[in-house]
Amino acid sequence: MEPAKILLLFVFVYFIGLLVISYFTSRNSDNQSFFIGNKKSKWWLVAFGMIGTSLSGVTFISVPGTVGKITSGDYPFGGFEYYMMVIGFFIGYFIVAGILLPLYYKMNLTSIYTYLGKRFNVEAHKIGSLFFIISRAIGATARLYLVVNVLQIFLLEGLGVPFWLTALVILLMVLLYTFEGGVKTIVITDTLQTSFMIISLVGCIVYILSHLNLTAPEAFDILASKNYTHFINTDINSKTFFLKTILGGMFITIAMTGLDQEMMQKNISVDNLKNSKKNMLTFAGTLLVVNLAFLFLGGLLYLFAMQNGAEYGHLTEIVNGKENVTNLFGFKDAAGNVKNIMGDDLFPALSLQGYFPFFISIIFIIGLISALFPSADGALTAVTSSYCVDLLNLNEDQTKTEKQKKKLRMKIHLIFTIIFFVLIMIFKAINDKSIVYLIMEVAGYTYGPLLGLFVFGIFTKHQISKKYSILTVTILAPIVTYLINYLVTNFTDYKIGVELIILNGLLTFFGLWLVKDKK
């Protein structure tokens, strides 16, 4: 049997195993599909499972690819510069644990956007939920697209399978998986998949070090000599200037974790506030180590590729009368041209095109699929939950029986699956080679209004009662943010990076201040 077919068979067996585990962990429990049951999840189990949700296929593929990246594009991350954002994430988790978790536990929330309804009005509650649904759907499908695209390019394209069919089958697998259980089941299975992901990470590092006949310190010294290990970008005009990367990472964590129904749903499933904080901080500390390991792996991948003949090159094109130079990294074809595998394609190309032995291909597939499901299943469940609870008020609806409610949830779940499919096809059309940066930029626009709303609610005592005023502000703030970003990027040397979310949040905050009640 061909290697590609064996790997596909392995993916299928892996998925069946997940379904079986999901089925048995959901039996005889208080677990509810789409909603939190009684708070009984162990804090250490949630912390470990959240690692998989947070990392996803983006960290598994994109982050290692950034290490040797030299590009003229918008995000010239290179070396270990991405780690500055990880430090920002780390700081952000302390803020979430210190400010937001106590608020959620005090109010005993099922949906965190209920806070906005109690603090302001129903309009704020529904707007918060709507922005979460948009943000989570776009972010989750971008991550899902990355994994689907890898499977398509390196396994299925050669077998004549079209991309749309690959995306549809994987989404149906995720749909079946999420039907088996709710939050508690997902916490348990995510923990298992996180373990597989980390085992894959360690296995790949050990193999490459052994193949290169290097110890970890020796490999690090070689990476440093090639300028692959630099952490700090001191160019203040750059999108990756270290201070704004740290600040941007901090606020991205506050928004994408602390104000995200999916992530907080898992956190507040822990039995009490103390253990929930312990979960959050354990999770934060673990991410520091795991992300550093992924960056180290990225450096090793570039070393391995260069030892096997890969090299840097460049492609010059004339676009709109201007010379555009794109830097490349890869192996030369028969015509002497470099086939670019820089960035997101590096790890998959080495793992699935015969450069690594077959057992490493299996390890890579294990890690990749383990990165896919925790992100996709949680997002699909969370957007369904938020739509039902926040927008339809299904929990409070006394006119429907439980059977009718369940049927409606299933329909909504299926509709969101279709929406996810459409978004994946849109990302395929965009075909961005560094999806991690695209996700951060989109988050700046969609999570910014949520950030401004929560900050205004927590740190001021003002009320907003005028109809549609909150809606107007939260729509205008991202539009103004986009215009500012466009003008600054095109008419100054300064480039706005991940601090975009701070700008959007500030505009939302000041907009709310302008429309607040006089008394």
N, C-alpha and C positions, 0 to 999 in steps of 0.2 A: 504494500500500500504506500502511496506517495506521502511524504512528510506532512504536506499541507492537509491532507485528508485525515491523517492520524491526529493532528492538532485540533482539527474541527470536531472530531469524535471526542476528544478529550474535553473540549468546551461543553459539548452536549452532556457528557457524563457529570461534569462539574455542576452544571445547572440542575440536573435531576437530583444530585446529592443535596443541593441547597433547598430544593422543594421538599425533600424528605425531612431534612432538619427543621425547616420552617413548620411543617405539618406537626411534628412531634412536640416542638417547643410551644406551639399555640394550643395544644390540647390540654384540657383541665386547668386552664389558667383564667385569670380575670382580665386577660388581654382583650381589647376591643379593636376591631378593624377601624382604622383611620383616627381613632381617638385614644387618649390616655385613659387607662383604667386606674386602679388604686396605685398609689406611689410606692412601689415595692422593688424597683430595679436597684441592684447593687451599684454603688458609686464607681468602683473600680472597673466594673463591667461596662458601664456607660462611657467612662473615660477612654477605655481602650477601643470601644466600638466607634466613638466619635473621631478617632484618628483616621480611620478608613473613610468616613464621610467627608472629613475636612481635606484629606489628601487627594483622593480620587485619581482618575487617570491622568489628570493634568500634572500632578506632582510626579507621578510614576514615569511619564514620558517627557513632558515639557521642561521641567526643572533641570534634569540632567543635560538636556540639549542646550541650555543657555550658557553652560560653562565655557565652551570654546567659541561662542558665537561672536563674530565680528561683523557688524552689519551697518549699513547706512540708513536703516529704517528708523522708526519712531522710538523703539525701545532697545538701545544698544547695551543691554545687559551683557556682561561678560564675566568670566571668573566666578567668584562667589558673591557678586554684588547683590544677588537676589536675597542673600541672607539678611541684609539690612531690613528688608520688608518682613522677614520672619521675626526679627527682633521687635519690630513694630507690632506684629501679631501678638507676641508674648506679652507686651505691655498692655495691649488691648484686652487680653483675657483677664488681667487683674482688675481692670475697670469694670468689666462685665460682672465679675464675681463680687466686687465690692458695692456696686450701685444697682445693677439691674436684677440680679438674682434675688436679693432681699425684697425688692419691690414685687416681683412675680410671686414669691412664696407668701408674702404678707397678704396679697390680694387673692391668693388661691386660684390662679388663672388656669383655664383649659387652653384658651388662645391668648397669646400675649397682647394681641391687638384689642382685647377687651379693655385693657388699661386706657387706651385712647378714648374709648366710648365713655368710660367712667370719668376720665379727667376733663374731656371736652364735650363731645356729643356723638350721636350715631354717625354723622357724616365723617368725623375723624376716624372712628372705628373702621368703617367700611373702606375709606381711603387707604388706611394703613394696611389692611388686608389685601387690597387690590395691588398696591405697590409691591408687597411681598410676593404675591402670585406671579406678577410680571417678572420681578427680579429673579425669583427662584426658577421659573420656567426657562428663562433665557440662560441663566448660569448653568443649570443642570443639563440642558440640551447641548450647550457648548462643550461641556465635559464629555457628555455621551457621544457627541459627534467625533471627538478626538479618538475614542476607543473604536467606534464603528469604522472610522476611516482607516485606522491601522489594520484592522481585521480584513477590510475590503482590499486595500492595496497589496498587502503582503501575503494574504491567504486565498481570498475568494475571487479576486479579479482574474487570476490565472485559470480558474475553474469556470469562468464565464458567468458568474453570478452578478447581477446588477446591484449598484449601491443601494437603491431604494428597497430592494428585497432584503438585503443585509440589515438595514436600519429597521425595517418592519418586523423581521423575525426577532431581533434582539429586544425591541420594545415589547413584543408579545411575551417574551420570556420574563421581562421585568414585570409586566402586568400580571402574569400568572403568579409570580413570586409574591407580589404585594397583596394578592387576594388571600393568601394563606394565613396571614396574621397581621397584627397591628404593631404598635410601638414597642412593646416588650419583646415580641418575636424578632423584630428588626434589630433591636439592641443586641440580642444574643447572636444572631447570624452575622451582624456587622463585626462583632468581636472576633468571630472565627475567621472572617475574610480579612480583617486587619492583620491577624496572625500570619495568614498565608502571604499577604503583601510584604510584610517585614521579612519573613523567611526568604522570599524571592529576592528582595533587596540585598540581604546579607549573602545569599548564595551566589549572586552575580558578582559582588565585590570580591568574595573569596576566590572565585574561579579566575577572574581577570588578574588579580594579584599573583596567583599561582602561575598563570600562563606567562605573565611578564617577568616572573621570577623576582618579584619585589616584595618587601615588607610594606606595611601601610606608611610608616615614616619615610621610607625611601621613595615611595610613590608620591607622597606629599611634596617632598623636596624637588622632584622632577617637575611636578605641576607648578610649583612656585617659580622655578627657573623659566618656565614658559609663560609666566604671568597669568596663570589660570586660577590662582588662589587669592587674588586681590579682593578685598571686601568693600572698600570705600571709594566712591566716586566723588571727587571734590569739585567737579564742575557745576556751579550753582545753576547754570542755564539748562543743564541736562535734565531729561525726564527722570533719570535715576540718581540724581544728587542725593547723597546718603541721608541728609536730614529730612528732606521731604519724603523720601522713601520710607523712613521709619515712621514719620507722622501719618503718612497715607496708610501704611500697613496697620497702624494702631486703630485708626477710624474705620478702616475696612473690617477689622475684626469686630469692633463694637457694632457695626451695622450688619455684617454678614453672619455673625454668630449671635450677638446679644439681642438683635432686633429681628432675628430670623426664626420663624415658627418651627421649622424642621429641627434646627439645632437646639433651641430652647425646649422644645417638646421632649427631647431626650433628657435634657438636664433636669427639668422639673418632674421627670418621672422618678427621680431619686427620692428616697423616703423623707429626708429633711434638709434644711438649708445648709447646715454645717457640712454634711456629706456631699451636697451638690457643689459647694465651693471647693471642697477637696477634690472632687471630680474635675472641675474646671481647671484648677491649678496644676493637677497631675497631668492632665491632657496638654496644657500649655508647655510644661517642662519637657514632656516627651516629644512634642513637635520640634523643639529646638534641636534635639539630637537627631531625630529622623530626617529632617530637612537637610541638616549638615551631611548626613550619610548619603542622601540623594545627590547633593552637589559633588561630594567626593566620587561617587559612582560616575557622575557625568564626566569628571576629569579623566577617570580611568577609561571610559568609553572612547574619548578622543585619543588617548595614548594608544589604546589597543588598535583603533582604526588606522592611526598613522604608522604603527609598526607593520600593518598589513597592506600598506600602499596608499592610504588616503592622503590627500593633500589639500591645501587651500588654493583657491583660484578666484577669479572675478569675471562677471559678465557685464559688458557695457552696452547700454541701449539708449536710443534717443527717444524721449517721451515728451511730447508737446514742445519740441524744439530744444529741450534741455537734455544734457547728458546725465544718465542715471546709471550709477555703478552698484551692482549687487555682488556682495562677497559670497563665495561658495566654499563648501567643504565636502569632499566625497572622493569616490574612486573614479578613475578615468575609464571611459568606454573604449571601444575598438577604434573610434575616430579621434581619440585623444582629448575628448571633452569631459570635464568634471561633472558627474551626476550629483547634484546637490542633496546631501542628507543632513545638512546643518539644522539644528533645532529639533523640532518634534519628530523628524524621521530618523534621527541617529540611532536611538536604542532599538526601535523595531527593525531597522535595516540590518543591523549587526546580528540581532537575535533570530531573524526569520529568513535571512537570505544566505545562510550557509557559512557565515564567518564564525559563529559560535557553534559548538557541538550540539547535537539534538537535545540532550538533556537540559541544556541551558535554554533552548527554545521552549521546552515544556515549563521550566521555571518562570520564564518571561510571561507565557500565556497565563499561568496561575496567578502571577502578580497582577497582570493586566485585567483579567476578569474579576479578581478580588477587589481591584480599584474601581471597577465599573459599577457593581451592584450596590455597595453602600451609598454611593452618591445618587444613583438613579432611583432606587427603590424609595429611599427616604424623601427625595424631592417630589416624586409622584404622589406618595401618601400625604405629604404635608400640604401640597397645593389643594388636593381634594379636601382634606380636613379643614383648611382655612376657608375655602369656598363654601363648604357646607355649614360650618359653625358661624363664620363672620358675616358672610354675604346673604345666606339663605336663612340664618337663625334656626337651623334644623333641630338643634338640641332643645329649643324652647317651643317648637311647633307642636301644639296639642291636637291639631286636626288630623295628623297622620299617625298611623299605627307604626310599630317598629319594623314590620315587614315592608311597609311602603317607604319608610325612611331608608332602609337598607337597599331597596331597589333603586331609589333615587341616587344614593351614594355610588352605587355600581355604575349607573349611567354617566354620572359626572366623572368618575374615575376613567371610564372609557373615552369620554370626550377629551380629557386632558392628555390621554395617551395619543390621540390623534393630533392634538396641538403640538405635543412633543415631536411627533414625526415630521410635521410641517416645518418646525423650527430647525430640526436636524438637516432637512433638505436645504433650507436657507443658508445654514452654515457651510454646507457643501458648496453652494454657489459662491460664497465669499471666499472659501478655501484659504483661510489665514494659517500661516505656518507656525505662529507662536500664539496658540490659543490662550495661554495663561495670561498674557497681557491684555488681550481682547476682553476677557472676563473681568479683569480689574477695571478696565475703562467703562464697560457697560454698568458695572456695579456702582461706579461713581455717579452715573446719571439716575439709576433706578432706586438705589438705597439712600441717596442724599436727602430726598424729602422725608423719608422715615426717620433718618437721623435728626433732622431739624425739628420734626414733630415731637419726638420723644424728649429731646433736650429742652425744648420750650415748655413741655408739660412738667418735667421733673424740676427744672431750675427756676421757673417763674410761677406765680400764682394767678396769672391773668386768665380770663375766660374769653372764648371766642364764640359768639352766639349768632352772628350774622350769617344767613344762609348762603352756601356756596363759597364763602370767603376762604375756607381752608382748601377746598378743591381748586380754586383759582390760584392760590399761592403755590400749591404743590405741582401744578401743571406749568406755571410760569417759571419757577425756579430752575428746572432742568433745561428749559429753552434758553433762558438767559445765560446759564452755565455754558451751554454749547456755543452761544455767540461769543462769549468772552474767550473761551478756549480757541475758537477759530481765529479771532482777531489777534490774540496774543501769539499764537503759533505762526501766523502768516505775516505779521508786521513787526515782530520783535525777535530777539535772539533767545528769549526765555521760552522753555517748553514745559507745559503743564503735564505732570505725570499722574501718579496715583493720589496726589493731593486734590484731585478733581472732586472727590467725595466731600472734602472739607469745604471747598468753595460752594458746592451745591447745598450742603447742610446749612452753611452760614446764610446763604440767600433765602433759604426756606425759613430760618429762624427770624431774620429781619422782616421778611414778608409777613409772618404771623404777628410780629410786634406791631406792624403798621395797621393790621386789621383787628387787633384785640379790642375788647370792650373798653369803653372810656372809664368805667368804674371798676 
